[in-house]
Amino acid sequence: MCKMLAERYHMIHCEENYQLETILSIATPECQPNISYMNTKPSWQHFVSRTPDEYEAWADGNAREIAEFEIAELIRLSGDQKVIVDTNIPCDLLHEISDYDHVAILLSPQAMSVDRFFERDDEEKQFLLSVIRSCPDPEATLKNFRACIARVNHPKRYEAFEKSGFYTLIRQDAERDTREEMLSALAKHFGLE
């Protein structure tokens, strides 16, 4: 949705993990242990083999730590042009820095998020799948990694997003292409139409 909105409404698109290389070059294990894991991890196989508890703690910690860098970059970029960002900035921080009509949370059923995670034509997801396939027991590793994804896409987390006070769109129909409908709803929400 971010990419489509950026193209249609001539905005700067900050994709998920934008500026990651720069952030990784200045993050320190003392101040940003979760971000720094990407520099200190033993291997990519270790990354995909962590327990769901470890993965969830890392994902939550990473979102908080990276928000500091993202917010500064978004302020810098938005001085010249409208910006749209695919982000994991926590909702409590978004309430401090943004308005209702500047945030949209997109959700899909947990099964879609987990079962179809690797079906996306996304370089990062395909890389992770190749790492999983290179593990000593690929089936067990894939099952474990799906459990990690399920943990961070748990219905209780979805409920928290729905009750966050921000505009939320939930994809219900996995069989039909709903991109134009969702794009129209987001454009109206963001005041672009």
Long-range contacts (C-beta under 8 A, 24 or more apart in sequence): 1-106, 1-179, 1-182, 1-183, 1-186, 2-84, 2-85, 2-86, 4-179, 4-183, 5-84, 5-183, 5-186, 5-187, 5-190, 5-192, 6-84, 8-183, 8-187, 9-82, 9-187, 9-192, 10-81, 10-82, 11-81, 11-82, 11-83, 11-84, 12-77, 12-81, 12-82, 12-83, 12-84, 13-83, 13-84, 13-85, 14-70, 14-73, 14-74, 14-77, 14-83, 14-84, 14-85, 14-86, 14-87, 15-86, 16-86, 16-87, 16-88, 17-124, 18-73, 18-85, 19-69, 19-70, 19-73, 22-69, 23-66, 23-69, 27-65, 31-65, 32-65, 32-66, 33-61, 33-65, 34-58, 34-61, 34-62, 34-64, 34-65, 35-62, 35-65, 35-66, 37-62, 44-128, 44-131, 45-131, 45-134, 45-135, 45-141, 47-128, 47-131, 48-128, 48-131, 48-132, 48-135, 48-141, 48-144, 48-145, 49-135, 49-141, 49-144, 49-145, 50-148, 51-144, 51-148, 52-144, 52-147, 52-148, 52-150, 52-151, 53-151, 55-148, 55-151, 55-152, 56-148, 56-151, 56-152, 59-88, 59-152, 62-88, 63-88, 63-89, 63-90, 64-90, 64-93, 67-93, 71-97, 91-160, 91-161, 91-164, 91-165, 91-166, 94-166, 95-165, 100-165, 100-166, 100-167, 101-167, 101-189, 101-190, 101-191, 102-190, 103-166, 103-167, 104-166, 104-167, 104-168, 104-169, 104-186, 104-189, 104-190, 105-161, 105-162, 105-164, 105-166, 105-167, 105-168, 105-169, 106-168, 106-169, 106-170, 106-171, 106-182, 107-158, 107-161, 107-162, 107-168, 107-169, 107-170, 107-171, 108-170, 108-171, 108-174, 109-171, 109-172, 109-174, 110-150, 110-153, 110-154, 110-155, 110-158, 112-171, 112-174, 113-149, 113-150, 113-153, 114-146, 114-149, 114-150, 114-153, 115-146, 116-174, 117-146, 117-149
